[in-house]
Amino acid sequence: MGKTYTCHKIAGGRVSGEIMFSKDPICFYLIDPKTGIVIEKEHCLYGQSITGKILVFPYGKASSVVQADGMYQLKLSGMGPAGMIVANADTTLAASAIIFESPMVNKAEPAFYEDAPQGMKALLDAEKGELILL
Amino acid sequence: MKFTAEEQAMLAGDYGTGTQLAMKVLAAIGEAYDAPYMVPVTRTHVALSNQEADLWFAEKLVAGGATCKIRPTVNPSFSWDNFHEITTLEPEDEAIVKRTHAAYTKLGAIMTYNCTPYLERNVPRFGEILSFSESSATPFVNSVYGARSNRESAQSALCSAITGVTPYYGFLLKENRAGNVLVHVDAAMQDDFDYQMLGYLVPRKIGFAVPVFEGITNPSKEALMNLGAQLNTGGNIALYHIVGFTPEASTREEAFQGKTPAQQVHITQAELTAMREELSAPGGKIDFALYGCPHFTIDQVAAVAGLVKNKKLAVPLFIMTSSLTRTLAQKMGYMDIITRAGGTIVEDTCMDQPCWKFLYGKKGITDSPKCAYYTKRRDMQFVIAPLADSVQAALKGVY
């Protein structure tokens, strides 16, 4: 087991996956539910798949409806992220994660952002509010 | 979190599993935001969408016997009556829209099918606590009226409509409503279209923050609709202030609640122009024009009527609006003028609905970046231009 960091639960669950950083905000509706690939041209993750990743992003964007639908479709297809670490969670994003039972945390320790390399495996225990680099 | 006896009874399932689910979702949200307790809401608006997730959740609540305590107004889906005259609807699309209608009707929603409830039917007063979803609505009620709502999702707003409460956190607290970034608008802001570009650009420059605008004077209601819709689509901004105009910002000091702005940015005309160039498809031949994202006001309908009067449109032109505005347009003769020119006014309809399949693969023109944004999933291209220019283009078939 590697280093452990604290975080704060939004939606519960215990999951692991590779860390994927996005400097841009995420709109789940602009991720193809069939492939998990970001289809938003201007996005830093354009053309990449978020499937099974621990997705680390600043905040959600887009309307009050489409986040939920995007997350729901990814859930149905099984192509969604394993877990999510968000800096600023608005209610639309948080409620969607809660209703569709997609593990999500905020308030990750600042050290996590400094230490964690892109692509490293991590365990996210939202229930306990813990993030462990593997 | 502390709960009242009634809230505890809801959580325990005494009011049925639907109400229990609604309260559980709100309790989880409250926990996520460290809310101390729930507070009553007096108005709600649900961004009904007729999408899979929306229907799944609404039917789950219906099956659990839930009904709304604070009846919400709802967002548009599409008018099957109007579209029977325009196109051939696919049976599964018509079936799903009718199922959504049935589910929300059973829940006790007020079926307004309109995304500008803040202009008609659900207008709050200053300081009132609300649960509003819909990206153009939340910034409008928060910023223009000074009512208080978090940036609710369709589902969390529906949960509040059912239970009558929302967790006490975020924009419901005065201290969280203070501006943090000062935005100097150096651009001239000559028409409502400039506010579309301003709204789309600002989140890119300031991220997740409450902007305070200086340099904007007397924006129209349409300008404010556009500004809010784009701020909350291009980014995630559900509250802003305009110094000397919005009710919590009579002065710069009041807007920032005495604090120093964390950041100051300037917006120039050149940046607004560059934003438009980035968002818009290149000009050339167009196949249709589409307006009403958010729903057009009667003044916007009148503007289009004025431009097409006694003329023939080269391509089909569609305007989405509320049933109230459509009826008014009929009464006032605007509808007749637009219909004779070859245009169509549809009620209760959103552009992000399957009724528009006949336009997929085509190139349209619109005045709204939000209208163009969601079509990335639908294979539609849009030129984005000011209203009058785009109507002229629809008359010629080319921009």
Chai-1 contact restraints between the chains, C-beta under 6 A:
chainA,res_idxA,chainB,res_idxB,connection_type,confidence,min_distance_angstrom,max_distance_angstrom,comment,restraint_id
A,I10,B,A32,contact,1.0,0.0,6.0,A-B,restraint_1
A,Y59,B,F208,contact,1.0,0.0,6.0,A-B,restraint_2
A,Y59,B,N236,contact,1.0,0.0,6.0,A-B,restraint_3
A,K61,B,G235,contact,1.0,0.0,6.0,A-B,restraint_4
A,K61,B,N236,contact,1.0,0.0,6.0,A-B,restraint_5
A,S63,B,S135,contact,1.0,0.0,6.0,A-B,restraint_6
A,S64,B,A47,contact,1.0,0.0,6.0,A-B,restraint_7
A,S64,B,S133,contact,1.0,0.0,6.0,A-B,restraint_8
A,S64,B,E134,contact,1.0,0.0,6.0,A-B,restraint_9
A,S64,B,S135,contact,1.0,0.0,6.0,A-B,restraint_10
A,S64,B,S153,contact,1.0,0.0,6.0,A-B,restraint_11
A,S64,B,A154,contact,1.0,0.0,6.0,A-B,restraint_12
A,V65,B,A47,contact,1.0,0.0,6.0,A-B,restraint_13
A,V65,B,S49,contact,1.0,0.0,6.0,A-B,restraint_14
A,V65,B,A154,contact,1.0,0.0,6.0,A-B,restraint_15
A,A68,B,A53,contact,1.0,0.0,6.0,A-B,restraint_16
A,A68,B,S153,contact,1.0,0.0,6.0,A-B,restraint_17
A,A68,B,Q155,contact,1.0,0.0,6.0,A-B,restraint_18
A,D69,B,Q51,contact,1.0,0.0,6.0,A-B,restraint_19
A,D69,B,A53,contact,1.0,0.0,6.0,A-B,restraint_20
A,Y72,B,A53,contact,1.0,0.0,6.0,A-B,restraint_21
A,N88,B,F208,contact,1.0,0.0,6.0,A-B,restraint_22
A,D90,B,R151,contact,1.0,0.0,6.0,A-B,restraint_23
A,D90,B,N236,contact,1.0,0.0,6.0,A-B,restraint_24
A,T91,B,N150,contact,1.0,0.0,6.0,A-B,restraint_25
A,T91,B,R151,contact,1.0,0.0,6.0,A-B,restraint_26
A,T91,B,E152,contact,1.0,0.0,6.0,A-B,restraint_27
A,T91,B,S156,contact,1.0,0.0,6.0,A-B,restraint_28
A,T92,B,R151,contact,1.0,0.0,6.0,A-B,restraint_29
A,T92,B,S153,contact,1.0,0.0,6.0,A-B,restraint_30
A,A94,B,I29,contact,1.0,0.0,6.0,A-B,restraint_31
A,A94,B,A32,contact,1.0,0.0,6.0,A-B,restraint_32
A,A95,B,I29,contact,1.0,0.0,6.0,A-B,restraint_33
A,A95,B,S153,contact,1.0,0.0,6.0,A-B,restraint_34
A,A95,B,Q155,contact,1.0,0.0,6.0,A-B,restraint_35
A,A95,B,S156,contact,1.0,0.0,6.0,A-B,restraint_36
A,S96,B,S153,contact,1.0,0.0,6.0,A-B,restraint_37
A,I98,B,V25,contact,1.0,0.0,6.0,A-B,restraint_38
A,I98,B,A28,contact,1.0,0.0,6.0,A-B,restraint_39
A,I99,B,Q155,contact,1.0,0.0,6.0,A-B,restraint_40
